[in-house]
Amino acid sequence: MLTTISIQGLRSYASLDAAFGAGPQLIVGPNAAGKTTLLEAIVLLAWGRSHRTSTDGELVRWGSELARIEGQAGAETVEVALVRPAGATGARKRIRVNGVARRAAGLVGLLRTVVFAPEEMLLVAGSPGLRRAALDQLATQRSAAYGRDLATYGRTLQQRNSLLRAIREEQAGRDELRFWDASFLDAGGAVVAARLRLLGDLANPLAQAHAEIAPDEADATRLAISYATNAPALRGESARDALARRLAETADKEVWNGSTLVGPHRDDLVFTLDGRDMSGFASRGQQRTAILAFKLAELDLLTEQDGRPPLLLLDDVFSELDPDRRSHLVRRIAALPQAFVTTTTLDDLDPALVAAATAWEVVPDAGGGAALRSIEAPGKGSARRPEAEADAPPVAHAVEP
């Protein structure tokens, strides 16, 4: 659970300090007010990176050289700082836990987080990269080793592609590929094998979540996710062996194209109903049911690790769901120790959720910044706080220079 957060120089926030309790936390405000930035700050503490951009320099407030986020998660104090020198586009990142420097992989398990954002409504029929990213993030939160293998694979892939371009231009020889191929195969084989294991572990939670959301549909069809790889293993082959075989088969074509044509960076996930690819026939409602089932299965799978439910971050998705799907999500939120929900209006939310939640309003100011203040949610009434506390200052505030 996240109990406090302090933000300096992150996107629209010049300065923000907030303390949060248990249960649902509703973040209310107009579009572009800074609601998503608050969730992004929480993701930075949990993952060591943003879920919205891969360019850290974009996170630093315009006119500032430093963005700093600090949060208290249980007994751990996590700090992420981004330094962008004047005139630079990139930023240097520093991560600390209880004052000790860590890599992003060292955050695994401290603040496990499930994010449900509007762009994930395209998970079934959108680009393969969206689906790979969703699976990779889940795998990384379950295992720091997976994150290391994925990072090694990414670095090796970049080096291998640069070398292939040099070979195509006759500025390097093919024999130089051997140095990178070993690392590429080791890391790539480990990534594929871990993804396959994860999909196996996800199968039952996904089917159960489908039955919870759409029992009639689940009685007639089975929701599943299959792995579509460009290096399918033959009988007796490991994922690494299969990748090595396909690498040899595509060697000439790779040199011609100047890029690596096989590997987990080109694999895909396929959402299926009774074995049929949903992207080709499923209705919008069926797709949204599958996506919500995936998110609930993600919650369940992370909870199974040690009995600690992850923090759920919902970024303005209630408006995308019909009343039945909303009600299933509300029940899950109510059972979690803590969840953050952004919305442009409380009217989009279930009244029972609003009544049980702590509400906050994001208020944009004339200087382009934002402030966060506690508000009295409809249905709370005066019983929300003791009379003696009625005039106490809110526990969150933001200031602009």
C-alpha positions in Angstrom: 0.0 0.0 0.0 1.2 3.5 -0.8 0.9 5.8 2.2 2.6 8.9 1.1 4.0 10.5 -2.1 6.1 13.6 -2.7 6.5 14.9 -6.3 8.7 17.7 -7.5 9.0 18.9 -11.1 7.1 16.0 -12.8 5.2 17.2 -15.8 2.5 19.6 -14.6 3.4 19.3 -10.9 5.8 21.8 -9.5 5.4 20.4 -6.0 2.9 17.9 -4.5 2.8 16.1 -1.1 0.0 13.7 -0.4 -0.9 11.1 2.2 -3.3 8.3 1.4 -5.2 5.8 3.5 -6.6 2.4 2.7 -9.4 1.7 0.2 -10.3 3.3 -3.1 -8.8 6.7 -3.8 -10.7 8.7 -6.4 -8.8 11.3 -8.4 -11.3 13.7 -10.0 -10.6 16.5 -12.5 -11.0 17.7 -16.1 -8.9 16.3 -19.0 -5.2 17.4 -19.0 -5.5 18.5 -15.3 -2.8 16.1 -14.1 -4.7 13.0 -13.0 -2.8 10.6 -15.2 0.5 12.2 -14.1 -0.3 11.3 -10.5 -0.7 7.7 -11.5 2.4 7.9 -13.6 4.3 9.0 -10.5 3.1 5.9 -8.7 4.2 3.7 -11.6 7.6 5.3 -11.5 8.0 4.3 -7.9 6.8 0.8 -8.7 8.6 0.1 -12.0 11.3 2.6 -12.1 10.0 3.9 -15.4 6.9 5.4 -16.9 4.1 3.4 -18.5 3.4 6.3 -20.9 6.8 7.1 -22.4 10.2 5.6 -22.9 11.9 9.0 -22.9 12.7 10.0 -19.4 13.4 13.6 -20.4 9.7 14.1 -21.2 8.8 13.6 -17.6 10.8 16.6 -16.3 8.7 19.7 -15.9 9.2 22.4 -18.5 11.8 24.9 -17.2 13.1 22.5 -14.6 16.2 20.3 -14.5 15.0 17.8 -11.9 12.0 15.6 -11.4 11.9 13.8 -8.1 9.3 11.3 -6.7 9.4 9.8 -3.3 6.9 7.4 -1.8 6.4 5.3 1.3 5.4 1.7 0.4 5.1 -0.4 3.6 8.4 -0.1 5.4 10.3 1.0 2.3 11.0 4.5 1.1 11.4 4.6 -2.6 12.9 7.5 -4.5 13.2 8.1 -8.3 15.0 11.2 -9.5 15.4 12.3 -13.1 18.0 15.0 -14.0 17.7 16.8 -17.3 20.5 19.4 -17.8 19.5 22.6 -19.5 19.2 22.2 -23.3 19.2 18.3 -23.1 16.4 16.0 -24.2 17.4 13.0 -22.2 17.6 12.6 -18.4 19.8 10.7 -16.0 17.9 8.4 -13.6 18.6 7.7 -10.0 16.7 5.1 -8.0 17.1 4.6 -4.2 15.4 2.4 -1.7 15.8 3.5 1.9 18.6 5.7 0.7 20.5 2.9 -1.0 21.0 3.0 -4.8 19.2 0.4 -6.8 18.6 -0.6 -10.3 15.0 -0.7 -11.6 15.1 -4.5 -11.2 15.7 -4.0 -7.5 12.1 -2.6 -7.2 10.5 -5.9 -8.0 8.1 -6.9 -5.2 8.2 -3.6 -3.3 5.1 -2.0 -4.8 3.5 -4.4 -7.3 1.1 -2.5 -9.5 -1.6 -3.3 -12.1 -2.4 -0.5 -14.5 -5.6 -0.3 -16.5 -5.5 2.6 -19.0 -7.7 3.5 -21.9 -5.1 2.4 -24.5 -5.4 -1.1 -23.2 -8.9 -1.2 -24.6 -7.0 -2.1 -27.8 -5.2 -5.0 -26.3 -7.1 -7.7 -28.3 -7.1 -6.0 -31.7 -4.3 -3.5 -31.4 -0.6 -3.8 -32.2 1.5 -6.8 -31.1 3.8 -4.4 -29.2 0.9 -3.5 -26.9 0.3 -7.2 -26.0 4.0 -7.9 -25.6 4.4 -5.0 -23.3 1.5 -6.1 -21.1 2.9 -9.6 -20.8 6.5 -8.4 -20.2 5.4 -6.1 -17.4 3.5 -8.9 -15.7 6.4 -11.2 -16.0 8.9 -8.6 -14.7 6.8 -8.0 -11.6 6.8 -11.7 -10.9 10.5 -12.2 -11.5 13.5 -9.8 -11.4 15.4 -12.4 -13.5 12.9 -11.9 -16.3 13.5 -8.2 -16.3 17.3 -8.8 -16.5 16.9 -11.3 -19.4 14.6 -8.9 -21.2 17.0 -6.0 -20.8 20.0 -8.1 -21.9 18.0 -9.2 -25.0 17.1 -5.6 -25.8 20.7 -4.4 -25.6 22.0 -7.4 -27.6 19.3 -6.9 -30.3 20.3 -3.3 -30.7 24.0 -4.2 -31.1 23.2 -7.1 -33.5 21.0 -4.9 -35.7 23.8 -2.3 -35.9 26.2 -5.0 -37.0 23.8 -6.4 -39.6 23.5 -2.9 -41.1 27.3 -2.7 -41.2 27.6 -6.1 -42.9 25.0 -5.0 -45.5 27.2 -2.0 -46.2 30.3 -4.2 -46.4 31.8 -2.5 -43.4 31.9 -5.7 -41.2 32.1 -9.4 -41.7 29.5 -12.1 -40.9 31.8 -13.8 -38.5 31.5 -10.9 -36.2 27.9 -11.9 -35.5 29.0 -14.9 -33.5 30.0 -12.7 -30.6 26.4 -11.3 -30.2 24.6 -14.4 -31.2 25.4 -16.3 -28.1 24.0 -13.6 -25.8 21.0 -13.1 -28.2 20.1 -16.8 -28.0 20.6 -17.2 -24.3 18.5 -14.1 -23.3 16.0 -14.6 -26.1 15.5 -18.3 -25.3 15.0 -17.4 -21.6 12.4 -14.7 -22.5 10.4 -17.0 -24.7 10.5 -19.8 -22.2 9.4 -17.5 -19.3 6.5 -16.1 -21.4 5.3 -19.6 -22.2 5.4 -20.5 -18.5 3.5 -17.3 -17.6 0.8 -17.9 -20.1 0.4 -21.4 -18.6 0.1 -20.0 -15.1 -2.4 -17.4 -16.4 -4.7 -19.8 -18.1 -6.9 -20.8 -15.1 -7.1 -17.3 -13.5 -8.1 -16.0 -17.0 -10.8 -18.6 -17.4 -12.1 -17.9 -13.9 -12.2 -14.2 -14.4 -14.1 -14.7 -17.7 -16.7 -16.9 -15.9 -17.0 -14.1 -13.2 -17.6 -11.4 -15.7 -19.6 -13.2 -18.4 -20.9 -16.5 -17.0 -23.2 -17.3 -19.9 -20.5 -16.6 -22.5 -17.9 -18.6 -20.4 -20.3 -21.6 -20.3 -20.4 -21.7 -24.1 -16.8 -20.7 -24.9 -13.4 -20.7 -23.4 -11.3 -17.6 -23.3 -7.5 -18.2 -23.7 -4.3 -16.5 -24.7 -1.9 -18.3 -27.0 1.6 -17.5 -28.0 2.4 -16.8 -31.6 6.1 -17.2 -32.2 8.2 -16.8 -35.3 10.5 -19.6 -33.9 8.1 -22.5 -33.0 9.9 -25.3 -31.3 10.0 -28.7 -33.0 9.6 -31.9 -30.9 12.4 -32.1 -28.4 13.7 -28.5 -29.0 14.0 -25.9 -26.3 13.1 -22.3 -27.0 16.8 -21.4 -27.4 17.3 -24.3 -29.8 14.3 -23.2 -31.9 15.6 -19.6 -32.0 19.0 -20.8 -33.1 17.6 -22.9 -35.9 15.5 -20.0 -37.2 18.4 -17.6 -36.9 20.4 -19.9 -39.2 17.5 -20.2 -41.6 17.1 -16.4 -41.9 20.8 -15.4 -42.0 20.9 -14.3 -45.6 17.6 -12.4 -45.4 18.8 -10.7 -42.2 21.9 -9.3 -43.9 19.8 -8.1 -46.9 17.3 -6.3 -44.5 19.9 -5.1 -42.1 17.8 -6.2 -39.1 17.1 -9.2 -36.9 14.0 -11.0 -38.3 13.3 -13.6 -35.6 13.1 -13.5 -31.8 10.7 -12.5 -29.0 10.7 -8.9 -30.2 8.6 -10.0 -33.1 6.3 -12.5 -31.3 2.7 -11.9 -30.5 -0.1 -13.0 -28.2 -3.5 -14.1 -29.5 -6.7 -13.8 -27.5 -9.0 -16.6 -28.5 -12.5 -17.9 -27.9 -12.6 -21.6 -28.4 -9.4 -21.4 -30.4 -10.6 -18.6 -32.7 -8.6 -15.4 -32.9 -10.8 -12.7 -31.3 -9.3 -9.9 -33.3 -11.0 -11.2 -36.4 -14.5 -11.8 -35.2 -15.2 -10.7 -31.6 -17.6 -7.9 -30.9 -16.5 -4.8 -29.1 -18.3 -6.1 -26.0 -16.5 -9.5 -26.2 -13.2 -7.8 -26.6 -13.7 -5.6 -23.6 -14.8 -8.6 -21.5 -11.5 -10.4 -22.5 -9.4 -7.3 -21.6 -11.1 -6.9 -18.2 -10.7 -10.7 -17.6 -7.0 -10.3 -18.4 -6.6 -7.5 -15.9 -8.5 -9.4 -13.1 -6.4 -12.5 -13.9 -3.3 -10.3 -13.6 -4.4 -9.2 -10.1 -5.1 -12.7 -9.0 -1.8 -14.1 -10.3 0.3 -11.4 -8.5 -1.7 -11.9 -5.4 -1.0 -15.7 -5.4 2.7 -15.0 -5.1 2.6 -14.1 -1.4 -1.0 -13.2 -0.6 -0.4 -9.5 -1.0 -2.8 -7.9 -3.6 -1.1 -5.4 -5.9 -2.0 -1.8 -6.1 -4.6 -1.2 -8.8 -4.4 1.9 -10.9 -7.4 2.7 -13.1 -7.0 5.6 -15.5 -10.4 6.8 -16.6 -11.6 3.4 -17.8 -15.0 3.3 -16.1 -16.4 5.5 -18.9 -15.3 2.8 -21.4 -17.2 0.0 -19.7 -20.9 -0.9 -19.6 -22.8 -1.1 -16.2 -22.3 -4.9 -15.9 -18.6 -4.8 -16.4 -18.3 -1.7 -14.1 -20.1 -3.6 -11.3 -17.6 -6.5 -11.5 -14.7 -4.1 -11.4 -16.2 -2.3 -8.4 -16.5 -5.5 -6.5 -12.8 -6.3 -7.1 -11.8 -2.7 -6.1 -13.7 -3.0 -2.8 -11.8 -6.2 -1.9 -8.4 -4.6 -2.5 -6.3 -2.9 0.3 -5.9 0.1 -1.9 -6.7 1.3 -5.5 -6.4 4.6 -7.4 -9.2 5.5 -9.8 -9.1 8.6 -12.0 -12.3 10.1 -13.6 -13.5 13.4 -15.1 -16.7 13.1 -13.1 -17.9 11.0 -10.2 -21.1 10.4 -12.2 -19.2 7.8 -14.2 -18.6 5.7 -11.0 -20.8 3.3 -9.1 -22.4 5.2 -6.2 -21.3 2.4 -3.8 -17.7 2.9 -4.9 -18.0 6.6 -4.4 -19.5 6.2 -0.9 -16.7 3.9 0.2 -13.8 5.9 -1.3 -11.7 8.9 -0.4 -12.1 11.6 -3.1 -9.5 14.0 -4.4 -9.8 16.8 -6.9 -7.1 17.8 -9.3 -7.3 21.6 -9.9 -5.4 23.2 -12.8 -4.0 26.6 -12.1 -3.4 29.6 -14.4 0.3 28.9 -14.6 -0.3 25.5 -16.3 0.3 23.5 -13.1 -2.0 21.6 -10.8 -3.0 21.1 -7.2 -4.6 18.2 -5.4 -7.2 18.7 -2.7 -9.5 16.4 -0.7 -13.2 16.8 -1.4 -16.3 15.5 0.1 -17.7 12.8 -2.2 -21.5 12.6 -2.6 -23.1 10.1 -0.3 -20.4 10.5 2.4 -22.2 13.0 4.5 -20.8 14.6 7.6 -20.0 11.2 9.1 -16.9 11.0 7.0 -14.7 12.9 9.5 -15.2 13.8 13.2 -16.5 17.4 13.7 -13.2 18.3 15.4 -11.4 17.6 12.2 -13.7 19.5 9.9 -11.5 22.5 9.7 -8.2 20.7 9.5 -6.2 21.3 6.4 -6.3 18.6 3.7 -3.5 16.0 3.8 -2.4 16.8 0.2 -1.3 20.0 -1.4 0.6 21.3 -4.3 2.3 24.6 -4.8 3.4 26.5 -7.8 6.6 28.7 -7.9 
